[in-house]
Amino acid sequence: MMGRRPYRVEVTYPKNRKPQYFLVKDVRVRGKKRKVKKYLGITPPSGEELEKYRTEFAYDIELESALKKAELSSAFYESKYLTREQIKTMEEIRYIYKAFTELLTVNEIDAYELNFDIHYIHGTTSIEGNTLSIKEAHDLLVNGIVPKEKTLREINEIQNFKKVREHRNKYKKKVTINFVKNLHALIMDNIDFESAGVFRRSDDVFIVGCDLRVTPSIVIEYELEKIIEEYYTKLDEGKHPFEEAVLFHYKFEMIHPFTDGNGRVGREIFNYMLNKRGYPKLLFLGKDRSTYIKYLQLGNEGKCDAMIEFFTNLITSQRMDILKENLKKVVIPPQKTGQMRITDFL
């Protein structure tokens, strides 16, 4: 059963007019308050009418509440590259996602996150050349069915993310050097025993499609500590979390701390940062590989605004409309059976 929505009835007394009744949800963000109201009429609703109104107006109230929270929240953030409108859009995505997930049961959330992660795992590995289909990835991760005519490396690349997912979901703290190394060790398990969880010791490494040299191996740990500290300092200063996560992702990939697996580790950290701040995770799809790399490298040319705009557009196109649809489905469930399948949310 989904959580009860905290609506109340409010009555106003306009001068020389009959009382007016409203269905109200109170909205609060960091001490700032607003109301979302739906007019019910000039007579107090009966219990039966009230339940009818709760259902009839639920989606509009929940969506409007999320948008109102986004408007309040966006005023608290500063940004070097995001426009005020882009900040508001990011906050809308965050609060619609929050409204949706808060109305799911624990089991529904687990199923929803698992299904999303399967698509994410398929995408983040296919960017690196893995050829398993989404169905093969699902069967391997959920049912343990090993696909035929695939290399052992490809199978392990997908399989390893089961442990990555477990570790990431249990971990609740800040990003640290050890967290980064542990992610890499899990991602590269049974693929490269010598380098798994170990920073590269050679400088004879290049980033595909990039002319710049990577960070010298002798200062990798120092540079990583620096960008981690910078990320959390910027958040404490009120900079927008999405912008700072994108900038961190870019800097991490340019440091290129490992011999192999940098992209998968970097994307995992990026989504961890988003989720810790209440934003939905981003899908990285194999078909978007060249565009993703192209825009990520714009930072090398000092075009961070275009790079961040790309990521902003990507998460908006992936998540905004589907989250609104998902919210409607969970607020107004199907009438025939009263049951929803988790695939209804995808």
KEVOMI-549612 format. One record per residue: residue in one letter; y, x, z of N, C-alpha, C in turn. Coordinates in steps of 0.02 Angstrom, whole numbers, padded with zeros to 5 digits, always signed. Layout:
BEGIN
AYXZYXZYXZ...
END
This chain:
BEGIN
M-00060+00042+00000+00000+00000+00000+00062+00044+00000M+00108+00031-00044+00167+00073-00047+00214+00058+00011G+00256+00107+00028+00302+00101+00084+00349+00042+00076R+00367+00011+00132+00412-00047+00130+00483-00022+00117R+00517-00056+00071+00585-00037+00054+00633-00066+00106P+00677-00026+00135+00720-00049+00190+00780-00089+00166Y+00768-00150+00146+00822-00195+00125+00842-00240+00184R+00903-00263+00183+00926-00310+00234+00971-00362+00200V+00981-00417+00235+01027-00469+00210+01094-00461+00244E+01146-00461+00205+01214-00455+00232+01254-00516+00210V+01295-00542+00255+01336-00600+00238+01410-00581+00245T+01450-00601+00197+01523-00591+00199+01557-00659+00200Y+01618-00659+00227+01655-00722+00234+01722-00716+00199P+01723-00726+00133+01787-00724+00096+01834-00778+00122K+01898-00762+00121+01949-00809+00145+01949-00873+00103N+01946-00930+00138+01948-00996+00107+01891-01009+00058R+01836-00972+00067+01777-00982+00024+01714-00984+00067K+01660-01007+00037+01597-01011+00073+01568-00941+00084P+01526-00933+00135+01494-00868+00147+01453-00846+00086Q+01449-00780+00077+01410-00752+00022+01355-00707+00051Y+01295-00716+00025+01237-00678+00050+01216-00626-00002F+01201-00566+00024+01181-00510-00019+01118-00477+00008L+01077-00453-00039+01022-00408-00021+01049-00338-00025V+01043-00299+00029+01078-00235+00034+01029-00179+00051K+01041-00122+00020+01008-00060+00041+01062-00009+00058D+01058+00020+00118+01106+00071+00139+01085+00139+00112V+01134+00175+00087+01122+00241+00058+01162+00293+00097R+01130+00348+00115+01164+00400+00153+01144+00469+00126V+01193+00512+00114+01180+00582+00095+01228+00626+00134R+01200+00668+00177+01239+00715+00218+01298+00682+00253G+01285+00626+00282+01338+00592+00320+01381+00545+00280K+01379+00548+00215+01416+00502+00172+01375+00439+00161K+01407+00381+00167+01371+00317+00162+01396+00275+00104R+01350+00238+00074+01366+00189+00023+01317+00130+00030K+01332+00076-00005+01287+00018-00006+01270+00000-00077V+01210-00024-00087+01190-00055-00150+01176-00128-00135K+01209-00173-00170+01206-00244-00154+01187-00287-00214K+01148-00339-00200+01132-00389-00250+01149-00458-00222Y+01188-00496-00259+01211-00562-00236+01153-00612-00236L+01146-00649-00180+01092-00697-00172+01115-00770-00176G+01179-00782-00160+01204-00851-00162+01246-00867-00101I+01260-00932-00092+01305-00953-00037+01267-00986+00020T+01200-00987+00015+01160-01013+00070+01111-00960+00093P+01095-00958+00158+01049-00907+00182+00980-00916+00151P+00950-00862+00126+00884-00868+00093+00829-00881+00145S+00781-00922+00126+00722-00932+00168+00678-00870+00165G+00627-00866+00208+00582-00809+00208+00547-00802+00141E+00527-00858+00112+00493-00857+00046+00541-00833-00008E+00603-00858-00006+00653-00837-00056+00669-00763-00050L+00672-00740+00013+00688-00670+00025+00635-00624-00005E+00572-00642+00004+00518-00601-00026+00523-00601-00102K+00541-00659-00130+00549-00664-00203+00606-00618-00226Y+00662-00619-00189+00719-00577-00208+00703-00503-00201R+00665-00486-00148+00646-00416-00138+00608-00389-00199T+00564-00430-00225+00526-00410-00284+00569-00411-00347E+00608-00463-00355+00649-00472-00415+00701-00417-00424F+00732-00396-00368+00786-00348-00372+00765-00276-00354A+00701-00267-00338+00678-00203-00311+00694-00144-00357Y+00676-00150-00421+00687-00093-00466+00761-00078-00474D+00802-00129-00484+00874-00118-00493+00904-00085-00431I+00883-00108-00372+00910-00080-00310+00887-00008-00300E+00823+00005-00312+00797+00074-00303+00829+00122-00352L+00836+00101-00415+00867+00145-00465+00940+00156-00449E+00976+00102-00433+01047+00109-00417+01057+00151-00354S+01012+00145-00306+01016+00186-00245+01007+00260-00261A+00959+00275-00304+00948+00345-00325+01010+00372-00360L+01040+00333-00404+01099+00355-00440+01159+00364-00393K+01163+00320-00343+01217+00325-00294+01209+00388-00252K+01147+00403-00232+01133+00464-00194+01149+00526-00236A+01133+00523-00300+01148+00579-00345+01223+00591-00349E+01260+00537-00353+01333+00543-00357+01361+00575-00293L+01336+00554-00235+01358+00583-00172+01337+00655-00165S+01274+00669-00183+01246+00736-00176+01280+00787-00221S+01295+00767-00283+01323+00815-00331+01390+00844-00308A+01426+00807-00266+01492+00831-00243+01485+00890-00196F+01426+00902-00168+01417+00956-00121+01401+01023-00154Y+01388+01023-00220+01366+01083-00254+01420+01115-00296E+01417+01181-00299+01460+01219-00345+01415+01252-00397S+01445+01270-00453+01405+01300-00507+01449+01343-00551K+01419+01396-00576+01455+01439-00623+01446+01416-00694Y+01389+01386-00709+01372+01369-00778+01362+01294-00790L+01334+01258-00742+01323+01187-00751+01389+01149-00747T+01397+01100-00791+01456+01056-00787+01444+01005-00730R+01498+00970-00710+01490+00919-00658+01442+00865-00682E+01444+00848-00746+01400+00797-00773+01327+00821-00771Q+01315+00885-00786+01247+00912-00784+01221+00913-00712I+01264+00930-00665+01244+00930-00594+01223+00859-00574K+01263+00810-00595+01247+00740-00578+01180+00720-00609T+01167+00742-00671+01104+00726-00703+01045+00756-00665M+01053+00820-00643+01000+00852-00605+00987+00814-00539E+01041+00791-00508+01033+00754-00445+01002+00685-00457E+01017+00654-00514+00985+00591-00531+00910+00600-00538I+00890+00653-00573+00818+00667-00581+00786+00677-00513R+00820+00715-00469+00792+00729-00403+00782+00665-00362Y+00832+00621-00361+00828+00562-00319+00785+00507-00348I+00780+00503-00414+00733+00456-00444+00661+00479-00430Y+00650+00544-00435+00584+00573-00419+00567+00559-00345K+00615+00568-00301+00605+00555-00230+00589+00481-00217A+00627+00437-00249+00615+00365-00241+00544+00346-00264F+00524+00375-00320+00457+00361-00348+00402+00385-00302T+00405+00449-00281+00351+00478-00241+00348+00448-00171E+00405+00426-00144+00405+00396-00077+00369+00328-00076L+00361+00297-00134+00328+00232-00138+00254+00238-00156L+00230+00300-00163+00159+00312-00176+00122+00325-00110T+00059+00308-00108+00017+00327-00051+00001+00402-00057V-00025+00430-00003-00044+00501-00003-00094+00515-00058N-00144+00472-00066-00195+00481-00118-00165+00477-00188E-00118+00431-00197-00085+00424-00262-00043+00485-00279I-00009+00512-00229+00031+00573-00239-00014+00631-00259D-00070+00639-00222-00117+00693-00237-00143+00687-00309A-00161+00626-00329-00187+00616-00397-00133+00629-00449Y-00073+00606-00435-00016+00616-00481-00002+00691-00490E+00001+00727-00434+00015+00799-00437-00041+00837-00472L-00103+00818-00460-00159+00851-00493-00155+00841-00568N-00142+00780-00590-00138+00766-00662-00080+00805-00694F-00023+00807-00659+00033+00846-00686+00015+00920-00690D-00017+00946-00637-00034+01017-00635-00082+01036-00690I-00127+00992-00708-00173+01007-00763-00134+01018-00827H-00085+00974-00840-00043+00983-00900-00001+01047-00894Y+00023+01061-00834+00063+01122-00824+00021+01185-00834I-00039+01185-00805-00084+01243-00811-00103+01255-00884H-00118+01201-00919-00133+01207-00990-00074+01236-01028G-00014+01213-01012+00046+01236-01046+00063+01309-01032T+00063+01327-00967+00084+01395-00948+00035+01448-00973T-00029+01430-00981-00078+01478-01008-00076+01478-01085S-00064+01420-01116-00062+01418-01189-00002+01457-01216I+00052+01461-01177+00109+01502-01197+00088+01574-01205E+00039+01596-01165+00014+01665-01168-00044+01673-01216G-00061+01620-01254-00112+01625-01306-00179+01594-01290N-00186+01563-01231-00249+01530-01214-00261+01471-01261T-00323+01464-01286-00337+01414-01338-00375+01352-01313L-00386+01346-01247-00419+01286-01222-00375+01226-01235S-00406+01170-01254-00369+01107-01263-00353+01077-01194I-00310+01027-01193-00294+00994-01130-00357+00961-01100K-00400+00933-01143-00462+00902-01119-00509+00954-01090E-00514+01011-01124-00558+01065-01099-00532+01091-01032A-00466+01098-01026-00436+01121-00963-00450+01070-00908H-00443+01006-00923-00457+00953-00874-00530+00955-00851D-00576+00959-00899-00647+00959-00883-00666+01020-00842L-00635+01077-00857-00650+01139-00820-00623+01134-00749L-00561+01112-00741-00529+01110-00675-00556+01055-00630V-00570+00997-00659-00590+00939-00619-00666+00933-00612N-00701+00944-00667-00773+00932-00668-00816+00996-00670G-00783+01054-00677-00820+01116-00680-00859+01126-00744I-00841+01090-00797-00875+01096-00861-00845+01153-00901V-00884+01204-00915-00860+01263-00951-00863+01250-01026P-00807+01258-01061-00807+01244-01133-00846+01297-01172K-00874+01276-01227-00912+01322-01269-00865+01360-01316E-00888+01419-01337-00853+01459-01387-00782+01479-01365K-00773+01489-01300-00711+01515-01274-00726+01580-01237T-00679+01627-01238-00691+01691-01205-00691+01682-01129L-00724+01729-01095-00725+01727-01022-00655+01734-00993R-00614+01774-01026-00545+01782-01003-00507+01716-01005E-00514+01679-01060-00479+01615-01066-00502+01566-01012I-00567+01566-00999-00594+01521-00947-00567+01540-00879N-00566+01605-00864-00541+01628-00799-00466+01616-00792E-00429+01621-00847-00357+01608-00844-00343+01538-00819I-00382+01490-00843-00374+01420-00821-00403+01411-00751Q-00463+01436-00741-00499+01427-00678-00460+01456-00619N-00426+01512-00629-00390+01545-00575-00335+01501-00545F-00310+01455-00585-00254+01414-00561-00277+01363-00509K-00342+01352-00501-00365+01310-00446-00346+01342-00379K-00357+01408-00374-00339+01444-00313-00263+01452-00307V-00230+01462-00364-00157+01466-00363-00128+01402-00335R-00154+01346-00359-00129+01281-00338-00140+01270-00263E-00199+01288-00238-00214+01282-00166-00166+01324-00125H-00156+01386-00147-00111+01432-00110-00040+01406-00110R-00016+01385-00168+00053+01361-00175+00065+01298-00133N+00016+01253-00132+00024+01190-00095+00023+01201-00019K-00012+01252+00003-00014+01267+00075+00046+01307+00098Y+00074+01346+00053+00129+01391+00071+00194+01350+00079K+00228+01358+00134+00288+01318+00148+00351+01360+00158K+00345+01425+00153+00400+01469+00170+00441+01490+00109K+00487+01536+00120+00528+01562+00066+00487+01607+00020V+00512+01618-00040+00482+01667-00085+00492+01736-00056T+00438+01776-00054+00441+01844-00029+00403+01890-00077I+00408+01955-00065+00370+02003-00106+00295+01988-00100N+00271+01975-00040+00200+01961-00030+00179+01897-00066F+00221+01846-00065+00206+01784-00101+00198+01798-00176V+00243+01838-00203+00241+01856-00274+00176+01893-00290K+00159+01942-00248+00098+01982-00259+00036+01939-00252N+00035+01895-00204-00023+01851-00194-00034+01805-00253L+00021+01777-00280+00015+01735-00340-00015+01774-00397H+00009+01836-00407-00016+01877-00462-00090+01894-00452A-00109+01909-00389-00179+01925-00375-00225+01867-00392L-00203+01807-00377-00243+01747-00392-00245+01732-00467I-00188+01741-00501-00183+01727-00572-00225+01776-00613M-00229+01839-00590-00264+01891-00628-00335+01905-00602D-00358+01865-00554-00425+01875-00526-00478+01868-00581N-00525+01914-00582-00579+01915-00632-00554+01927-00703I-00492+01949-00708-00463+01966-00774-00446+02040-00776D-00411+02063-00724-00392+02133-00719-00394+02153-00646F-00451+02178-00623-00460+02194-00552-00411+02247-00527E-00397+02296-00569-00356+02353-00547-00283+02333-00537S-00257+02290-00580-00185+02275-00576-00170+02210-00538A-00221+02171-00520-00209+02107-00487-00173+02117-00421G-00113+02088-00416-00074+02092-00354-00040+02159-00343V-00038+02201-00395-00009+02268-00389+00048+02276-00439F+00106+02299-00415+00161+02312-00461+00142+02368-00509R+00167+02363-00570+00150+02414-00621+00176+02482-00599R+00141+02534-00620+00160+02603-00604+00185+02639-00665S+00182+02605-00722+00203+02636-00785+00266+02603-00811D+00306+02642-00848+00365+02614-00880+00355+02603-00954D+00294+02617-00977+00278+02609-01048+00256+02536-01061V+00301+02490-01043+00287+02418-01049+00347+02385-01082F+00333+02338-01126+00387+02304-01162+00378+02229-01157I+00433+02193-01161+00432+02120-01162+00429+02098-01235V+00381+02056-01252+00372+02034-01321+00436+02001-01346G+00460+02025-01404+00519+01995-01435+00585+02016-01404C+00583+02066-01360+00644+02088-01325+00653+02163-01334D+00713+02184-01352+00726+02254-01364+00742+02293-01301L+00757+02258-01246+00777+02292-01185+00718+02324-01150R+00732+02380-01116+00681+02412-01075+00674+02374-01010V+00614+02373-00982+00604+02339-00918+00628+02383-00861T+00632+02355-00802+00653+02392-00743+00606+02450-00730P+00631+02510-00716+00587+02567-00700+00541+02550-00641S+00479+02571-00646+00429+02552-00596+00448+02574-00526I+00483+02628-00520+00499+02655-00453+00546+02610-00414V+00583+02566-00449+00631+02522-00413+00612+02448-00419I+00551+02433-00440+00531+02363-00448+00538+02324-00383E+00509+02350-00329+00511+02314-00265+00583+02304-00241Y+00623+02356-00249+00694+02352-00228+00730+02297-00268E+00720+02296-00334+00754+02247-00376+00730+02175-00362L+00665+02168-00347+00639+02102-00330+00668+02077-00264E+00669+02121-00214+00699+02103-00150+00771+02081-00160K+00805+02116-00204+00876+02103-00217+00886+02033-00247I+00846+02015-00297+00856+01949-00329+00832+01892-00285I+00782+01905-00242+00759+01854-00195+00814+01840-00144E+00842+01894-00116+00897+01886-00067+00957+01852-00099E+00972+01871-00161+01029+01842-00196+01018+01767-00207Y+00957+01747-00225+00942+01677-00236+00956+01635-00174Y+00930+01657-00116+00939+01618-00055+01011+01621-00029T+01045+01676-00041+01116+01681-00023+01157+01630-00062K+01143+01625-00127+01179+01578-00171+01167+01506-00148L+01106+01491-00128+01091+01423-00103+01131+01409-00040D+01133+01458+00005+01171+01450+00067+01246+01440+00054E+01270+01468-00002+01340+01461-00021+01355+01395-00056G+01303+01355-00068+01314+01290-00099+01307+01289-00174K+01279+01342-00203+01267+01343-00275+01209+01296-00291H+01208+01270-00352+01157+01220-00368+01088+01251-00375P+01037+01221-00342+00969+01249-00342+00938+01257-00411F+00951+01209-00457+00921+01214-00524+00949+01274-00561E+01014+01282-00560+01045+01339-00593+01019+01405-00564E+01015+01410-00499+00993+01472-00467+00920+01486-00481A+00878+01434-00488+00808+01444-00505+00801+01471-00575V+00841+01446-00622+00839+01471-00691+00861+01544-00693L+00915+01560-00659+00940+01629-00658+00889+01676-00626F+00856+01654-00573+00804+01695-00542+00747+01706-00591H+00727+01653-00626+00672+01658-00674+00688+01709-00728Y+00748+01707-00754+00770+01755-00805+00767+01826-00777K+00795+01837-00718+00798+01904-00689+00727+01930-00674F+00684+01886-00651+00615+01905-00636+00580+01929-00699E+00587+01893-00754+00554+01912-00816+00582+01977-00844M+00647+01990-00833+00676+02052-00856+00653+02112-00814I+00641+02101-00750+00613+02154-00708+00541+02169-00730H+00504+02116-00747+00435+02124-00773+00393+02167-00725P+00383+02142-00664+00353+02185-00612+00280+02203-00622F+00244+02166-00664+00172+02179-00672+00156+02201-00743T+00098+02232-00750+00075+02253-00815+00061+02193-00860D+00033+02140-00831+00017+02079-00867+00025+02020-00819G+00035+01961-00846+00039+01901-00805+00108+01884-00779N+00160+01919-00802+00228+01907-00778+00253+01836-00792G+00238+01812-00853+00261+01745-00871+00231+01691-00828R+00165+01695-00817+00131+01645-00776+00156+01646-00704V+00165+01707-00676+00191+01713-00608+00263+01687-00604G+00303+01706-00653+00374+01686-00653+00382+01611-00658R+00342+01579-00700+00347+01506-00707+00321+01470-00645E+00271+01500-00613+00245+01471-00550+00299+01474-00495I+00333+01530-00490+00387+01537-00440+00444+01489-00456F+00461+01483-00519+00515+01439-00541+00501+01367-00518N+00441+01342-00531+00424+01274-00511+00418+01267-00435Y+00396+01320-00402+00394+01319-00328+00464+01311-00300M+00512+01347-00329+00582+01342-00307+00609+01272-00319L+00594+01243-00376+00618+01175-00391+00589+01125-00341N+00524+01128-00331+00490+01080-00288+00512+01085-00215K+00525+01146-00192+00547+01156-00123+00614+01122-00111R+00654+01115-00164+00720+01083-00157+00719+01010-00178G+00658+00983-00189+00652+00912-00203+00655+00891-00275Y+00656+00940-00321+00658+00924-00393+00587+00924-00421P+00574+00883-00472+00508+00884-00503+00497+00949-00542K+00434+00966-00549+00418+01028-00585+00428+01019-00660L+00435+01076-00693+00446+01077-00766+00382+01096-00801L+00369+01062-00857+00312+01080-00899+00333+01134-00949F+00291+01185-00955+00302+01236-01006+00245+01229-01056L+00261+01209-01117+00210+01193-01167+00205+01248-01219G+00144+01259-01243+00133+01311-01293+00174+01302-01355K+00185+01239-01376+00223+01226-01437+00297+01246-01429D+00320+01252-01367+00390+01271-01354+00399+01346-01342R+00345+01385-01352+00346+01455-01333+00405+01494-01362S+00413+01491-01428+00465+01531-01461+00535+01510-01439T+00545+01445-01431+00611+01420-01408+00624+01441-01336Y+00573+01435-01294+00578+01455-01224+00597+01529-01217I+00562+01572-01254+00577+01644-01252+00646+01659-01280K+00663+01625-01334+00729+01635-01366+00786+01621-01317Y+00782+01564-01283+00836+01545-01238+00835+01585-01173L+00776+01604-01150+00771+01645-01090+00805+01713-01100Q+00800+01738-01162+00829+01803-01177+00903+01801-01191L+00932+01741-01194+01005+01737-01204+01043+01768-01147G+01009+01772-01089+01040+01806-01032+01056+01878-01046N+01016+01909-01090+01028+01979-01108+01094+01987-01147E+01116+01933-01178+01178+01934-01217+01236+01905-01178G+01224+01892-01114+01277+01864-01072+01289+01790-01084K+01241+01757-01118+01249+01685-01134+01208+01642-01085C+01222+01652-01021+01185+01615-00970+01198+01541-00972D+01258+01521-00995+01274+01450-01000+01228+01415-01049A+01215+01447-01107+01170+01417-01157+01098+01417-01132M+01079+01470-01097+01011+01474-01069+00999+01418-01019I+01047+01408-00974+01040+01357-00923+01044+01287-00954E+01085+01279-01005+01088+01215-01039+01021+01197-01070F+00987+01246-01098+00920+01234-01127+00872+01208-01074F+00870+01240-01016+00824+01218-00963+00845+01150-00936T+00910+01138-00932+00935+01073-00910+00913+01017-00958N+00921+01030-01022+00900+00980-01073+00824+00971-01072L+00788+01025-01059+00715+01022-01059+00689+00977-01003I+00714+00988-00942+00689+00947-00886+00714+00875-00893T+00774+00865-00921+00800+00797-00931+00757+00759-00982S+00741+00792-01038+00701+00759-01090+00630+00746-01066Q+00603+00791-01024+00535+00783-01000+00529+00731-00945R+00580+00726-00902+00570+00690-00839+00612+00627-00829M+00673+00624-00855+00718+00569-00837+00688+00500-00855D+00673+00489-00918+00649+00423-00940+00581+00406-00909I+00536+00455-00906+00469+00441-00880+00473+00426-00805L+00519+00458-00769+00526+00444-00698+00552+00373-00686K+00599+00352-00729+00624+00283-00723+00568+00233-00737E+00528+00247-00787+00471+00203-00802+00421+00202-00745N+00408+00262-00717+00361+00267-00661+00386+00229-00600L+00451+00235-00587+00480+00199-00530+00471+00124-00539K+00483+00100-00599+00475+00028-00613+00402+00006-00602K+00355+00048-00624+00284+00030-00618+00262+00027-00544V+00288+00071-00503+00267+00072-00433+00304+00020-00392V+00365+00003-00412+00403-00049-00377+00379-00118-00397I+00362-00126-00461+00338-00191-00486+00268-00180-00515P+00216-00178-00472+00148-00164-00497+00122-00221-00540P+00071-00207-00581+00041-00258-00624+00017-00318-00582Q+00027-00378-00608+00011-00438-00570-00063-00458-00576K-00096-00438-00629-00164-00464-00641-00214-00440-00589T-00215-00374-00576-00264-00348-00530-00233-00321-00467G-00169-00305-00469-00136-00275-00411-00154-00202-00404Q-00193-00175-00451-00213-00105-00448-00179-00065-00502M-00162-00003-00485-00133+00042-00534-00176+00104-00540R-00181+00130-00599-00215+00193-00610-00163+00248-00613I-00182+00308-00592-00133+00362-00591-00111+00379-00662T-00153+00365-00712-00133+00378-00781-00077+00332-00803D-00065+00278-00766-00008+00234-00782+00058+00270-00774F+00058+00325-00735+00120+00360-00720+00133+00419-00766L+00091+00427-00818+00098+00487-00860+00124+00468-00929
END
